[in-house]
Amino acid sequence: MTGFQCISTALYPGNGEPVAIEVDTLDHAAGVAHLCKGFDIDPEDWPDGYGISNEIVTLSTHQGTHIDAPLHYAPGMSDIAAAPIENFMGQAVIFTERSSTGHEVDIDMADYLRKLDAYAGQAKAVFFITGAYERYGETSYFTDFKGVPARYVSTALDRGYTLIGTDAFSLDPPFAVMSKAFVESRDQADLWPAHVLGRTRPYYQIERLCDLKDFETAELVEFIALPVKLHCGAAWTRAIARILK
């Protein structure tokens, strides 16, 4: 595969998201009636007798494939509209980890460092493939997945990487898992560690990458994942990528 391929999820009502997606559609027949209001034009005057459609969509900025900005991690930090676009196009190092059990990615640190160091200064993103993308739309996709330990994130940030990606529902483990760990330990470090890291070391996350079968054996990809320009803590993206190595 040499061309670009879409690696984003599709958004649609009934896809299992914790916050339901709603789409209110103004179809072509209703659209032409709306456009004729206040003008001396009848629906039959329009080509083919119908006008143009429209949709009003209600959803969270964290649904589907999206990018989190520092504002998502703490108040007063920069939003996604302020993010320099060079963070969202370039090269990404791929780590595929489907073998471990539990709710955290487990990569040999020596191997992780070797690959990060090999592309430091060349690549700006690190993408983790856990296999979660295969279950997008299923209930388990939203409740049973592997998070990326904060130590992997901080190690990448140390080497100049600015965007950390995952095919899972979140970069951190499932909330039920983190909550149970906290109840047992009473240690705040168990709650959203990868996200909280962004409070002191601002970086960007791209979550819910999809359709990654062709990329699982790759080492380096070229990607483009420009976020919608919203003054919010996150925004949706149509991410694409192609294999370089």
C-alpha positions as a Markdown table, in Angstrom:
| # | Residue | x | y | z |
|---|---|---|---|---|
| 1 | Met | 0.0 | 0.0 | 0.0 |
| 2 | Thr | 1.6 | 3.3 | -1.1 |
| 3 | Gly | -1.4 | 5.7 | -1.2 |
| 4 | Phe | -3.1 | 7.5 | 1.6 |
| 5 | Gln | -5.8 | 5.6 | 3.5 |
| 6 | Cys | -8.5 | 6.9 | 5.9 |
| 7 | Ile | -7.8 | 5.9 | 9.5 |
| 8 | Ser | -10.8 | 7.6 | 11.1 |
| 9 | Thr | -14.0 | 6.2 | 12.4 |
| 10 | Ala | -17.4 | 7.1 | 10.9 |
| 11 | Leu | -19.9 | 9.0 | 13.0 |
| 12 | Tyr | -23.5 | 7.8 | 13.0 |
| 13 | Pro | -26.5 | 7.6 | 15.4 |
| 14 | Gly | -26.6 | 4.3 | 17.2 |
| 15 | Asn | -22.9 | 3.6 | 17.0 |
| 16 | Gly | -22.8 | 2.9 | 20.8 |
| 17 | Glu | -21.2 | 6.1 | 22.0 |
| 18 | Pro | -21.9 | 6.9 | 25.7 |
| 19 | Val | -23.4 | 10.2 | 24.5 |
| 20 | Ala | -25.9 | 9.5 | 21.8 |
| 21 | Ile | -25.3 | 11.2 | 18.4 |
| 22 | Glu | -28.3 | 12.9 | 17.0 |
| 23 | Val | -28.9 | 13.9 | 13.4 |
| 24 | Asp | -31.8 | 16.1 | 12.4 |
| 25 | Thr | -32.1 | 16.0 | 8.7 |
| 26 | Leu | -33.8 | 18.6 | 6.4 |
| 27 | Asp | -34.3 | 16.5 | 3.3 |
| 28 | His | -34.4 | 17.9 | -0.3 |
| 29 | Ala | -38.2 | 18.3 | -0.4 |
| 30 | Ala | -38.3 | 20.2 | 2.9 |
| 31 | Gly | -35.2 | 22.1 | 1.8 |
| 32 | Val | -36.8 | 23.5 | -1.3 |
| 33 | Ala | -39.9 | 24.6 | 0.7 |
| 34 | His | -37.6 | 26.4 | 3.1 |
| 35 | Leu | -35.7 | 28.1 | 0.4 |
| 36 | Cys | -38.8 | 29.3 | -1.3 |
| 37 | Lys | -40.1 | 31.2 | 1.8 |
| 38 | Gly | -40.2 | 34.9 | 1.2 |
| 39 | Phe | -39.5 | 34.7 | -2.5 |
| 40 | Asp | -41.6 | 34.5 | -5.6 |
| 41 | Ile | -40.4 | 31.0 | -6.3 |
| 42 | Asp | -42.3 | 27.8 | -6.2 |
| 43 | Pro | -40.8 | 24.3 | -5.5 |
| 44 | Glu | -41.6 | 23.2 | -9.1 |
| 45 | Asp | -39.4 | 26.1 | -10.3 |
| 46 | Trp | -36.3 | 24.4 | -8.9 |
| 47 | Pro | -34.3 | 22.0 | -11.1 |
| 48 | Asp | -35.8 | 18.5 | -10.7 |
| 49 | Gly | -38.4 | 20.0 | -8.3 |
| 50 | Tyr | -36.3 | 19.8 | -5.1 |
| 51 | Gly | -33.7 | 21.8 | -3.3 |
| 52 | Ile | -30.7 | 21.1 | -1.2 |
| 53 | Ser | -30.6 | 19.1 | 2.1 |
| 54 | Asn | -29.1 | 20.0 | 5.4 |
| 55 | Glu | -28.3 | 18.2 | 8.7 |
| 56 | Ile | -28.2 | 19.5 | 12.3 |
| 57 | Val | -25.8 | 17.3 | 14.2 |
| 58 | Thr | -25.6 | 17.1 | 18.0 |
| 59 | Leu | -22.5 | 15.3 | 19.4 |
| 60 | Ser | -19.5 | 15.7 | 21.7 |
| 61 | Thr | -16.2 | 17.0 | 20.5 |
| 62 | His | -14.7 | 13.8 | 21.9 |
| 63 | Gln | -16.8 | 11.5 | 19.7 |
| 64 | Gly | -15.3 | 9.6 | 16.7 |
| 65 | Thr | -11.7 | 10.2 | 15.8 |
| 66 | His | -10.7 | 13.4 | 17.5 |
| 67 | Ile | -7.7 | 15.4 | 18.8 |
| 68 | Asp | -7.4 | 16.6 | 22.4 |
| 69 | Ala | -5.7 | 19.9 | 23.1 |
| 70 | Pro | -4.2 | 21.0 | 26.5 |
| 71 | Leu | -7.5 | 22.8 | 27.4 |
| 72 | His | -9.0 | 19.3 | 27.8 |
| 73 | Tyr | -6.6 | 18.5 | 30.5 |
| 74 | Ala | -6.8 | 21.7 | 32.6 |
| 75 | Pro | -8.6 | 25.1 | 32.7 |
| 76 | Gly | -6.7 | 28.1 | 31.2 |
| 77 | Met | -4.7 | 26.0 | 28.8 |
| 78 | Ser | -4.7 | 26.4 | 25.0 |
| 79 | Asp | -7.6 | 25.2 | 22.9 |
| 80 | Ile | -7.5 | 23.2 | 19.7 |
| 81 | Ala | -8.0 | 26.2 | 17.5 |
| 82 | Ala | -4.7 | 27.7 | 18.8 |
| 83 | Ala | -2.7 | 24.5 | 18.0 |
| 84 | Pro | 0.0 | 25.0 | 15.3 |
| 85 | Ile | -1.1 | 22.8 | 12.4 |
| 86 | Glu | 2.4 | 21.3 | 11.9 |
| 87 | Asn | 1.6 | 19.1 | 14.9 |
| 88 | Phe | -1.0 | 17.3 | 12.8 |
| 89 | Met | 0.9 | 16.4 | 9.6 |
| 90 | Gly | 4.2 | 14.6 | 9.1 |
| 91 | Gln | 5.5 | 11.3 | 10.2 |
| 92 | Ala | 4.4 | 9.0 | 13.0 |
| 93 | Val | 6.1 | 6.0 | 14.6 |
| 94 | Ile | 3.9 | 2.9 | 14.9 |
| 95 | Phe | 3.8 | 0.6 | 17.9 |
| 96 | Thr | 1.5 | -2.4 | 17.6 |
| 97 | Glu | 0.8 | -4.2 | 20.9 |
| 98 | Arg | -2.0 | -6.7 | 20.8 |
| 99 | Ser | -0.5 | -9.5 | 22.8 |
| 100 | Ser | -0.6 | -8.4 | 26.4 |
| 101 | Thr | -3.6 | -8.8 | 28.7 |
| 102 | Gly | -5.0 | -6.3 | 31.1 |
| 103 | His | -5.8 | -2.7 | 30.4 |
| 104 | Glu | -2.5 | -1.1 | 29.7 |
| 105 | Val | -0.1 | -1.3 | 26.7 |
| 106 | Asp | 3.0 | -3.2 | 27.6 |
| 107 | Ile | 6.0 | -2.6 | 25.4 |
| 108 | Asp | 9.6 | -3.5 | 26.2 |
| 109 | Met | 11.1 | -0.1 | 27.2 |
| 110 | Ala | 14.4 | -0.8 | 25.4 |
| 111 | Asp | 12.6 | -1.6 | 22.2 |
| 112 | Tyr | 10.4 | 1.5 | 22.7 |
| 113 | Leu | 13.4 | 3.8 | 23.2 |
| 114 | Arg | 15.3 | 2.3 | 20.3 |
| 115 | Lys | 12.5 | 3.1 | 17.8 |
| 116 | Leu | 11.7 | 6.5 | 19.3 |
| 117 | Asp | 15.4 | 7.5 | 19.2 |
| 118 | Ala | 15.7 | 6.3 | 15.6 |
| 119 | Tyr | 13.1 | 8.8 | 14.4 |
| 120 | Ala | 13.4 | 11.6 | 16.9 |
| 121 | Gly | 13.6 | 14.9 | 15.1 |
| 122 | Gln | 12.1 | 13.3 | 12.0 |
| 123 | Ala | 8.7 | 12.1 | 13.2 |
| 124 | Lys | 6.4 | 14.1 | 15.5 |
| 125 | Ala | 3.8 | 11.6 | 16.4 |
| 126 | Val | 3.6 | 8.2 | 18.1 |
| 127 | Phe | 0.6 | 5.9 | 17.2 |
| 128 | Phe | -0.3 | 2.9 | 19.3 |
| 129 | Ile | -2.3 | 0.1 | 17.7 |
| 130 | Thr | -4.0 | -2.2 | 20.2 |
| 131 | Gly | -6.6 | -3.9 | 18.0 |
| 132 | Ala | -9.4 | -2.0 | 19.7 |
| 133 | Tyr | -10.4 | -0.5 | 16.3 |
| 134 | Glu | -11.8 | -3.8 | 15.2 |
| 135 | Arg | -14.6 | -3.5 | 17.8 |
| 136 | Tyr | -15.6 | 0.1 | 17.0 |
| 137 | Gly | -19.4 | 0.3 | 17.4 |
| 138 | Glu | -19.6 | -2.7 | 19.8 |
| 139 | Thr | -20.3 | -2.1 | 23.5 |
| 140 | Ser | -16.9 | -3.5 | 24.5 |
| 141 | Tyr | -15.1 | -0.9 | 22.5 |
| 142 | Phe | -16.2 | 1.7 | 25.0 |
| 143 | Thr | -15.6 | -0.3 | 28.1 |
| 144 | Asp | -12.7 | -2.8 | 27.5 |
| 145 | Phe | -9.5 | -1.5 | 26.0 |
| 146 | Lys | -5.9 | -0.8 | 26.8 |
| 147 | Gly | -4.6 | 2.6 | 27.8 |
| 148 | Val | -1.1 | 4.0 | 27.2 |
| 149 | Pro | 0.9 | 4.4 | 30.4 |
| 150 | Ala | 2.0 | 7.9 | 31.2 |
| 151 | Arg | 5.6 | 6.8 | 31.2 |
| 152 | Tyr | 5.4 | 6.0 | 27.5 |
| 153 | Val | 3.9 | 9.4 | 26.8 |
| 154 | Ser | 6.5 | 11.3 | 28.8 |
| 155 | Thr | 9.3 | 9.3 | 27.2 |
| 156 | Ala | 8.1 | 10.3 | 23.8 |
| 157 | Leu | 7.7 | 13.9 | 24.9 |
| 158 | Asp | 11.3 | 13.9 | 26.1 |
| 159 | Arg | 12.3 | 13.2 | 22.5 |
| 160 | Gly | 10.3 | 16.0 | 20.9 |
| 161 | Tyr | 7.2 | 14.1 | 19.9 |
| 162 | Thr | 4.1 | 16.2 | 20.3 |
| 163 | Leu | 1.1 | 14.0 | 19.2 |
| 164 | Ile | 0.3 | 10.7 | 20.8 |
| 165 | Gly | -2.3 | 8.5 | 19.1 |
| 166 | Thr | -4.3 | 5.4 | 19.9 |
| 167 | Asp | -7.0 | 3.2 | 18.2 |
| 168 | Ala | -8.7 | 2.8 | 21.6 |
| 169 | Phe | -11.6 | 4.8 | 23.1 |
| 170 | Ser | -9.2 | 6.7 | 25.3 |
| 171 | Leu | -5.5 | 7.2 | 25.8 |
| 172 | Asp | -6.0 | 6.2 | 29.5 |
| 173 | Pro | -7.5 | 2.9 | 30.6 |
| 174 | Pro | -11.3 | 2.5 | 31.1 |
| 175 | Phe | -12.7 | 4.8 | 33.8 |
| 176 | Ala | -14.1 | 1.8 | 35.7 |
| 177 | Val | -10.5 | 0.3 | 35.9 |
| 178 | Met | -9.0 | 3.6 | 37.0 |
| 179 | Ser | -11.7 | 4.2 | 39.6 |
| 180 | Lys | -11.2 | 0.7 | 41.1 |
| 181 | Ala | -7.5 | 1.3 | 41.3 |
| 182 | Phe | -8.0 | 4.6 | 43.0 |
| 183 | Val | -10.5 | 3.2 | 45.5 |
| 184 | Glu | -7.9 | 0.6 | 46.5 |
| 185 | Ser | -4.9 | 2.9 | 46.6 |
| 186 | Arg | -6.3 | 6.3 | 47.2 |
| 187 | Asp | -3.5 | 7.5 | 45.0 |
| 188 | Gln | -4.5 | 10.3 | 42.7 |
| 189 | Ala | -1.9 | 9.2 | 40.2 |
| 190 | Asp | -4.3 | 6.3 | 39.3 |
| 191 | Leu | -6.8 | 8.8 | 37.8 |
| 192 | Trp | -6.3 | 9.8 | 34.1 |
| 193 | Pro | -2.5 | 9.7 | 34.3 |
| 194 | Ala | -1.8 | 10.3 | 30.6 |
| 195 | His | -4.3 | 13.1 | 30.5 |
| 196 | Val | -3.1 | 14.7 | 33.7 |
| 197 | Leu | 0.5 | 14.6 | 32.4 |
| 198 | Gly | -0.7 | 17.2 | 29.8 |
| 199 | Arg | -1.2 | 19.7 | 32.6 |
| 200 | Thr | 2.5 | 20.1 | 33.2 |
| 201 | Arg | 3.7 | 18.9 | 29.8 |
| 202 | Pro | 1.2 | 20.1 | 27.2 |
| 203 | Tyr | 0.8 | 17.8 | 24.2 |
| 204 | Tyr | -1.9 | 16.6 | 21.8 |
| 205 | Gln | -3.8 | 13.3 | 21.8 |
| 206 | Ile | -5.5 | 11.7 | 18.8 |
| 207 | Glu | -7.9 | 9.0 | 20.0 |
| 208 | Arg | -10.1 | 6.4 | 18.2 |
| 209 | Leu | -8.0 | 5.8 | 15.1 |
| 210 | Cys | -9.6 | 3.1 | 12.9 |
| 211 | Asp | -9.1 | 0.8 | 9.9 |
| 212 | Leu | -5.5 | 0.1 | 10.8 |
| 213 | Lys | -5.1 | -3.5 | 9.6 |
| 214 | Asp | -2.7 | -2.5 | 6.9 |
| 215 | Phe | -0.6 | -0.5 | 9.4 |
| 216 | Glu | 0.0 | -3.0 | 12.1 |
| 217 | Thr | 3.3 | -4.2 | 10.7 |
| 218 | Ala | 4.5 | -0.8 | 9.7 |
| 219 | Glu | 7.2 | 1.1 | 11.5 |
| 220 | Leu | 6.8 | 4.6 | 10.1 |
| 221 | Val | 3.9 | 6.3 | 8.4 |
| 222 | Glu | 3.1 | 9.7 | 6.9 |
| 223 | Phe | -0.1 | 11.2 | 8.2 |
| 224 | Ile | -2.4 | 14.2 | 8.0 |
| 225 | Ala | -5.0 | 14.7 | 10.8 |
| 226 | Leu | -6.0 | 18.4 | 10.8 |
| 227 | Pro | -8.6 | 19.2 | 13.6 |
| 228 | Val | -11.6 | 21.3 | 12.9 |
| 229 | Lys | -10.9 | 24.8 | 14.1 |
| 230 | Leu | -13.0 | 25.1 | 17.2 |
| 231 | His | -12.4 | 27.1 | 20.3 |
| 232 | Cys | -12.8 | 23.9 | 22.4 |
| 233 | Gly | -10.6 | 21.4 | 24.2 |
| 234 | Ala | -11.0 | 18.9 | 21.3 |
| 235 | Ala | -12.1 | 18.7 | 17.7 |
| 236 | Trp | -12.9 | 16.0 | 15.2 |
| 237 | Thr | -10.5 | 15.0 | 12.4 |
| 238 | Arg | -10.5 | 13.0 | 9.2 |
| 239 | Ala | -7.1 | 11.3 | 9.6 |
| 240 | Ile | -5.3 | 9.7 | 6.7 |
| 241 | Ala | -2.0 | 7.9 | 6.5 |
| 242 | Arg | 0.3 | 6.0 | 4.2 |
| 243 | Ile | 3.1 | 3.6 | 5.0 |
| 244 | Leu | 6.7 | 4.8 | 4.6 |
| 245 | Lys | 8.5 | 1.9 | 6.2 |
